[in-house]
């Protein structure tokens, strides 16, 4: 194989590898970053608090004296 052909082949493969690397970098940049555990836990506690706040308190079955 001629050295010129070998250089052209090597240049072509390098260009393909660079294009593939650029594509994978783009795909990696579109992936969302995972949240830390403390952030996830905090958001779950907020959701739980909101869910619990939506419930109406149950009334007593029979009327009784009010005590302080």
PDB file as gemmi writes it, atoms N, CA and C in Angstrom:
CRYST1    1.000    1.000    1.000  90.00  90.00  90.00 P 1                      
ATOM      1  N   UNK A   1       0.840  -1.169   0.000  1.00  0.00           N  
ATOM      2  CA  UNK A   1       0.000   0.000   0.000  1.00  0.00           C  
ATOM      3  C   UNK A   1       0.896   1.247   0.000  1.00  0.00           C  
ATOM      4  N   UNK A   2       0.523   2.197  -0.783  1.00  0.00           N  
ATOM      5  CA  UNK A   2       1.269   3.451  -0.908  1.00  0.00           C  
ATOM      6  C   UNK A   2       1.105   4.284   0.379  1.00  0.00           C  
ATOM      7  N   UNK A   3       2.128   5.042   0.739  1.00  0.00           N  
ATOM      8  CA  UNK A   3       2.062   5.858   1.963  1.00  0.00           C  
ATOM      9  C   UNK A   3       0.989   6.936   1.865  1.00  0.00           C  
ATOM     10  N   UNK A   4       0.777   7.457   0.674  1.00  0.00           N  
ATOM     11  CA  UNK A   4      -0.268   8.474   0.491  1.00  0.00           C  
ATOM     12  C   UNK A   4      -1.652   7.869   0.754  1.00  0.00           C  
ATOM     13  N   UNK A   5      -1.890   6.665   0.236  1.00  0.00           N  
ATOM     14  CA  UNK A   5      -3.161   5.986   0.473  1.00  0.00           C  
ATOM     15  C   UNK A   5      -3.347   5.681   1.957  1.00  0.00           C  
ATOM     16  N   UNK A   6      -2.274   5.275   2.597  1.00  0.00           N  
ATOM     17  CA  UNK A   6      -2.323   4.972   4.013  1.00  0.00           C  
ATOM     18  C   UNK A   6      -2.646   6.227   4.831  1.00  0.00           C  
ATOM     19  N   UNK A   7      -2.046   7.354   4.468  1.00  0.00           N  
ATOM     20  CA  UNK A   7      -2.348   8.620   5.149  1.00  0.00           C  
ATOM     21  C   UNK A   7      -3.799   9.024   4.938  1.00  0.00           C  
ATOM     22  N   UNK A   8      -4.302   8.879   3.746  1.00  0.00           N  
ATOM     23  CA  UNK A   8      -5.711   9.218   3.458  1.00  0.00           C  
ATOM     24  C   UNK A   8      -6.654   8.327   4.248  1.00  0.00           C  
ATOM     25  N   UNK A   9      -6.353   7.041   4.308  1.00  0.00           N  
ATOM     26  CA  UNK A   9      -7.175   6.109   5.064  1.00  0.00           C  
ATOM     27  C   UNK A   9      -7.161   6.447   6.560  1.00  0.00           C  
ATOM     28  N   UNK A  10      -5.978   6.763   7.079  1.00  0.00           N  
ATOM     29  CA  UNK A  10      -5.860   7.128   8.489  1.00  0.00           C  
ATOM     30  C   UNK A  10      -6.618   8.427   8.778  1.00  0.00           C  
ATOM     31  N   UNK A  11      -6.514   9.413   7.886  1.00  0.00           N  
ATOM     32  CA  UNK A  11      -7.214  10.682   8.059  1.00  0.00           C  
ATOM     33  C   UNK A  11      -8.736  10.467   8.038  1.00  0.00           C  
ATOM     34  N   UNK A  12      -9.192   9.608   7.135  1.00  0.00           N  
ATOM     35  CA  UNK A  12     -10.626   9.317   7.027  1.00  0.00           C  
ATOM     36  C   UNK A  12     -11.146   8.642   8.299  1.00  0.00           C  
ATOM     37  N   UNK A  13     -10.389   7.688   8.806  1.00  0.00           N  
ATOM     38  CA  UNK A  13     -10.811   7.002  10.041  1.00  0.00           C  
ATOM     39  C   UNK A  13     -10.789   7.948  11.233  1.00  0.00           C  
ATOM     40  N   UNK A  14      -9.806   8.843  11.296  1.00  0.00           N  
ATOM     41  CA  UNK A  14      -9.769   9.829  12.378  1.00  0.00           C  
ATOM     42  C   UNK A  14     -10.973  10.761  12.310  1.00  0.00           C  
ATOM     43  N   UNK A  15     -11.337  11.187  11.116  1.00  0.00           N  
ATOM     44  CA  UNK A  15     -12.516  12.050  10.963  1.00  0.00           C  
ATOM     45  C   UNK A  15     -13.783  11.327  11.398  1.00  0.00           C  
ATOM     46  N   UNK A  16     -13.894  10.048  11.043  1.00  0.00           N  
ATOM     47  CA  UNK A  16     -15.062   9.270  11.474  1.00  0.00           C  
ATOM     48  C   UNK A  16     -15.098   9.129  12.992  1.00  0.00           C  
ATOM     49  N   UNK A  17     -13.938   8.879  13.599  1.00  0.00           N  
ATOM     50  CA  UNK A  17     -13.876   8.737  15.052  1.00  0.00           C  
ATOM     51  C   UNK A  17     -14.225  10.053  15.741  1.00  0.00           C  
ATOM     52  N   UNK A  18     -13.750  11.177  15.199  1.00  0.00           N  
ATOM     53  CA  UNK A  18     -14.084  12.488  15.778  1.00  0.00           C  
ATOM     54  C   UNK A  18     -15.577  12.780  15.656  1.00  0.00           C  
ATOM     55  N   UNK A  19     -16.176  12.431  14.518  1.00  0.00           N  
ATOM     56  CA  UNK A  19     -17.614  12.650  14.330  1.00  0.00           C  
ATOM     57  C   UNK A  19     -18.412  11.795  15.321  1.00  0.00           C  
ATOM     58  N   UNK A  20     -17.987  10.553  15.500  1.00  0.00           N  
ATOM     59  CA  UNK A  20     -18.659   9.662  16.458  1.00  0.00           C  
ATOM     60  C   UNK A  20     -18.526  10.205  17.879  1.00  0.00           C  
ATOM     61  N   UNK A  21     -17.339  10.692  18.239  1.00  0.00           N  
ATOM     62  CA  UNK A  21     -17.124  11.251  19.576  1.00  0.00           C  
ATOM     63  C   UNK A  21     -17.969  12.497  19.790  1.00  0.00           C  
ATOM     64  N   UNK A  22     -18.100  13.322  18.762  1.00  0.00           N  
ATOM     65  CA  UNK A  22     -18.935  14.523  18.873  1.00  0.00           C  
ATOM     66  C   UNK A  22     -20.399  14.145  19.057  1.00  0.00           C  
ATOM     67  N   UNK A  23     -20.850  13.105  18.354  1.00  0.00           N  
ATOM     68  CA  UNK A  23     -22.234  12.668  18.494  1.00  0.00           C  
ATOM     69  C   UNK A  23     -22.494  12.145  19.908  1.00  0.00           C  
ATOM     70  N   UNK A  24     -21.571  11.339  20.443  1.00  0.00           N  
ATOM     71  CA  UNK A  24     -21.744  10.805  21.797  1.00  0.00           C  
ATOM     72  C   UNK A  24     -21.688  11.913  22.840  1.00  0.00           C  
ATOM     73  N   UNK A  25     -20.872  12.931  22.621  1.00  0.00           N  
ATOM     74  CA  UNK A  25     -20.817  14.068  23.542  1.00  0.00           C  
ATOM     75  C   UNK A  25     -22.139  14.816  23.550  1.00  0.00           C  
ATOM     76  N   UNK A  26     -22.755  14.946  22.378  1.00  0.00           N  
ATOM     77  CA  UNK A  26     -24.058  15.596  22.295  1.00  0.00           C  
ATOM     78  C   UNK A  26     -25.118  14.779  23.020  1.00  0.00           C  
ATOM     79  N   UNK A  27     -25.117  13.480  22.816  1.00  0.00           N  
ATOM     80  CA  UNK A  27     -26.087  12.609  23.489  1.00  0.00           C  
ATOM     81  C   UNK A  27     -25.893  12.676  25.005  1.00  0.00           C  
ATOM     82  N   UNK A  28     -24.644  12.667  25.459  1.00  0.00           N  
ATOM     83  CA  UNK A  28     -24.341  12.737  26.890  1.00  0.00           C  
ATOM     84  C   UNK A  28     -24.800  14.062  27.488  1.00  0.00           C  
ATOM     85  N   UNK A  29     -24.690  15.149  26.731  1.00  0.00           N  
ATOM     86  CA  UNK A  29     -25.088  16.455  27.244  1.00  0.00           C  
ATOM     87  C   UNK A  29     -26.600  16.583  27.358  1.00  0.00           C  
ATOM     88  N   UNK A  30     -27.357  15.812  26.585  1.00  0.00           N  
ATOM     89  CA  UNK A  30     -28.819  15.882  26.636  1.00  0.00           C  
ATOM     90  C   UNK A  30     -29.401  15.072  27.783  1.00  0.00           C  
ATOM     91  N   UNK A  31     -28.623  14.166  28.347  1.00  0.00           N  
ATOM     92  CA  UNK A  31     -29.090  13.325  29.435  1.00  0.00           C  
ATOM     93  C   UNK A  31     -29.206  14.158  30.719  1.00  0.00           C  
ATOM     94  N   UNK A  32     -30.336  14.066  31.438  1.00  0.00           N  
ATOM     95  CA  UNK A  32     -30.451  14.857  32.669  1.00  0.00           C  
ATOM     96  C   UNK A  32     -29.500  14.353  33.745  1.00  0.00           C  
ATOM     97  N   UNK A  33     -29.007  15.269  34.540  1.00  0.00           N  
ATOM     98  CA  UNK A  33     -28.106  14.887  35.621  1.00  0.00           C  
ATOM     99  C   UNK A  33     -28.927  14.397  36.805  1.00  0.00           C  
ATOM    100  N   UNK A  34     -28.508  13.328  37.457  1.00  0.00           N  
ATOM    101  CA  UNK A  34     -29.273  12.815  38.591  1.00  0.00           C  
ATOM    102  C   UNK A  34     -29.190  13.762  39.785  1.00  0.00           C  
ATOM    103  N   UNK A  35     -30.299  13.819  40.534  1.00  0.00           N  
ATOM    104  CA  UNK A  35     -30.336  14.673  41.718  1.00  0.00           C  
ATOM    105  C   UNK A  35     -29.710  13.944  42.889  1.00  0.00           C  
ATOM    106  N   UNK A  36     -29.072  14.682  43.795  1.00  0.00           N  
ATOM    107  CA  UNK A  36     -28.545  14.054  44.998  1.00  0.00           C  
ATOM    108  C   UNK A  36     -29.678  13.481  45.850  1.00  0.00           C  
ATOM    109  N   UNK A  37     -29.347  12.539  46.709  1.00  0.00           N  
ATOM    110  CA  UNK A  37     -30.350  11.885  47.544  1.00  0.00           C  
ATOM    111  C   UNK A  37     -31.050  12.882  48.450  1.00  0.00           C  
ATOM    112  N   UNK A  38     -30.320  13.846  48.995  1.00  0.00           N  
ATOM    113  CA  UNK A  38     -30.940  14.802  49.919  1.00  0.00           C  
ATOM    114  C   UNK A  38     -31.973  15.673  49.198  1.00  0.00           C  
ATOM    115  N   UNK A  39     -31.739  16.009  47.931  1.00  0.00           N  
ATOM    116  CA  UNK A  39     -32.712  16.789  47.165  1.00  0.00           C  
ATOM    117  C   UNK A  39     -33.948  15.947  46.898  1.00  0.00           C  
ATOM    118  N   UNK A  40     -33.735  14.715  46.495  1.00  0.00           N  
ATOM    119  CA  UNK A  40     -34.861  13.814  46.223  1.00  0.00           C  
ATOM    120  C   UNK A  40     -35.698  13.593  47.477  1.00  0.00           C  
ATOM    121  N   UNK A  41     -35.020  13.375  48.622  1.00  0.00           N  
ATOM    122  CA  UNK A  41     -35.732  13.138  49.872  1.00  0.00           C  
ATOM    123  C   UNK A  41     -36.508  14.388  50.290  1.00  0.00           C  
ATOM    124  N   UNK A  42     -35.922  15.555  50.128  1.00  0.00           N  
ATOM    125  CA  UNK A  42     -36.610  16.795  50.475  1.00  0.00           C  
ATOM    126  C   UNK A  42     -37.856  16.998  49.640  1.00  0.00           C  
ATOM    127  N   UNK A  43     -37.759  16.742  48.341  1.00  0.00           N  
ATOM    128  CA  UNK A  43     -38.932  16.883  47.479  1.00  0.00           C  
ATOM    129  C   UNK A  43     -40.027  15.884  47.850  1.00  0.00           C  
ATOM    130  N   UNK A  44     -39.638  14.672  48.227  1.00  0.00           N  
ATOM    131  CA  UNK A  44     -40.637  13.683  48.645  1.00  0.00           C  
ATOM    132  C   UNK A  44     -41.327  14.111  49.931  1.00  0.00           C  
ATOM    133  N   UNK A  45     -40.589  14.694  50.879  1.00  0.00           N  
ATOM    134  CA  UNK A  45     -41.200  15.173  52.119  1.00  0.00           C  
ATOM    135  C   UNK A  45     -42.166  16.324  51.851  1.00  0.00           C  
ATOM    136  N   UNK A  46     -41.815  17.193  50.925  1.00  0.00           N  
ATOM    137  CA  UNK A  46     -42.727  18.287  50.569  1.00  0.00           C  
ATOM    138  C   UNK A  46     -44.002  17.734  49.953  1.00  0.00           C  
ATOM    139  N   UNK A  47     -43.874  16.772  49.050  1.00  0.00           N  
ATOM    140  CA  UNK A  47     -45.065  16.161  48.436  1.00  0.00           C  
ATOM    141  C   UNK A  47     -45.926  15.461  49.477  1.00  0.00           C  
ATOM    142  N   UNK A  48     -45.286  14.762  50.407  1.00  0.00           N  
ATOM    143  CA  UNK A  48     -46.028  14.086  51.461  1.00  0.00           C  
ATOM    144  C   UNK A  48     -46.767  15.094  52.327  1.00  0.00           C  
ATOM    145  N   UNK A  49     -46.124  16.203  52.670  1.00  0.00           N  
ATOM    146  CA  UNK A  49     -46.774  17.244  53.470  1.00  0.00           C  
ATOM    147  C   UNK A  49     -47.967  17.850  52.757  1.00  0.00           C  
ATOM    148  N   UNK A  50     -47.831  18.093  51.470  1.00  0.00           N  
ATOM    149  CA  UNK A  50     -48.962  18.638  50.705  1.00  0.00           C  
ATOM    150  C   UNK A  50     -50.106  17.637  50.633  1.00  0.00           C  
ATOM    151  N   UNK A  51     -49.769  16.379  50.469  1.00  0.00           N  
ATOM    152  CA  UNK A  51     -50.805  15.345  50.400  1.00  0.00           C  
ATOM    153  C   UNK A  51     -51.534  15.243  51.737  1.00  0.00           C  
ATOM    154  N   UNK A  52     -50.788  15.277  52.827  1.00  0.00           N  
ATOM    155  CA  UNK A  52     -51.412  15.206  54.145  1.00  0.00           C  
ATOM    156  C   UNK A  52     -52.236  16.455  54.441  1.00  0.00           C  
ATOM    157  N   UNK A  53     -51.844  17.603  53.956  1.00  0.00           N  
ATOM    158  CA  UNK A  53     -52.570  18.847  54.199  1.00  0.00           C  
ATOM    159  C   UNK A  53     -53.904  18.878  53.460  1.00  0.00           C  
ATOM    160  N   UNK A  54     -54.068  18.076  52.444  1.00  0.00           N  
ATOM    161  CA  UNK A  54     -55.323  18.073  51.689  1.00  0.00           C  
ATOM    162  C   UNK A  54     -56.425  17.317  52.415  1.00  0.00           C  
ATOM    163  N   UNK A  55     -56.077  16.471  53.343  1.00  0.00           N  
ATOM    164  CA  UNK A  55     -57.094  15.699  54.056  1.00  0.00           C  
ATOM    165  C   UNK A  55     -57.862  16.601  55.000  1.00  0.00           C  
ATOM    166  N   UNK A  56     -59.174  16.358  55.103  1.00  0.00           N  
ATOM    167  CA  UNK A  56     -59.994  17.118  56.055  1.00  0.00           C  
ATOM    168  C   UNK A  56     -60.000  16.371  57.381  1.00  0.00           C  
ATOM    169  N   UNK A  57     -59.969  17.102  58.489  1.00  0.00           N  
ATOM    170  CA  UNK A  57     -59.979  16.421  59.782  1.00  0.00           C  
ATOM    171  C   UNK A  57     -61.314  15.726  60.020  1.00  0.00           C  
ATOM    172  N   UNK A  58     -61.265  14.564  60.651  1.00  0.00           N  
ATOM    173  CA  UNK A  58     -62.490  13.825  60.942  1.00  0.00           C  
ATOM    174  C   UNK A  58     -63.161  14.418  62.177  1.00  0.00           C  
ATOM    175  N   UNK A  59     -64.486  14.466  62.151  1.00  0.00           N  
ATOM    176  CA  UNK A  59     -65.232  14.996  63.284  1.00  0.00           C  
ATOM    177  C   UNK A  59     -65.516  13.874  64.273  1.00  0.00           C  
ATOM    178  N   UNK A  60     -65.676  14.280  65.508  1.00  0.00           N  
ATOM    179  CA  UNK A  60     -65.985  13.301  66.558  1.00  0.00           C  
ATOM    180  C   UNK A  60     -67.386  12.732  66.310  1.00  0.00           C  
ATOM    181  N   UNK A  61     -67.580  11.458  66.678  1.00  0.00           N  
ATOM    182  CA  UNK A  61     -68.851  10.793  66.432  1.00  0.00           C  
ATOM    183  C   UNK A  61     -69.978  11.385  67.299  1.00  0.00           C  
ATOM    184  N   UNK A  62     -69.692  11.736  68.521  1.00  0.00           N  
ATOM    185  CA  UNK A  62     -70.717  12.309  69.379  1.00  0.00           C  
ATOM    186  C   UNK A  62     -70.210  13.612  69.985  1.00  0.00           C  
ATOM    187  N   UNK A  63     -71.152  14.492  70.206  1.00  0.00           N  
ATOM    188  CA  UNK A  63     -70.787  15.795  70.763  1.00  0.00           C  
ATOM    189  C   UNK A  63     -70.406  15.626  72.217  1.00  0.00           C  
ATOM    190  N   UNK A  64     -69.342  16.207  72.618  1.00  0.00           N  
ATOM    191  CA  UNK A  64     -68.878  16.090  74.003  1.00  0.00           C  
ATOM    192  C   UNK A  64     -68.439  17.426  74.526  1.00  0.00           C  
ATOM    193  N   UNK A  65     -67.924  17.423  75.707  1.00  0.00           N  
ATOM    194  CA  UNK A  65     -67.460  18.668  76.294  1.00  0.00           C  
ATOM    195  C   UNK A  65     -66.127  19.065  75.647  1.00  0.00           C  
ATOM    196  N   UNK A  66     -65.952  20.342  75.571  1.00  0.00           N  
ATOM    197  CA  UNK A  66     -64.700  20.854  75.050  1.00  0.00           C  
ATOM    198  C   UNK A  66     -63.766  21.064  76.233  1.00  0.00           C  
ATOM    199  N   UNK A  67     -62.614  20.480  76.147  1.00  0.00           N  
ATOM    200  CA  UNK A  67     -61.646  20.643  77.242  1.00  0.00           C  
ATOM    201  C   UNK A  67     -60.437  21.377  76.699  1.00  0.00           C  
ATOM    202  N   UNK A  68     -59.840  22.124  77.589  1.00  0.00           N  
ATOM    203  CA  UNK A  68     -58.680  22.892  77.164  1.00  0.00           C  
ATOM    204  C   UNK A  68     -57.412  22.177  77.476  1.00  0.00           C  
TER     205      UNK A  68                                                      
END                                                                             
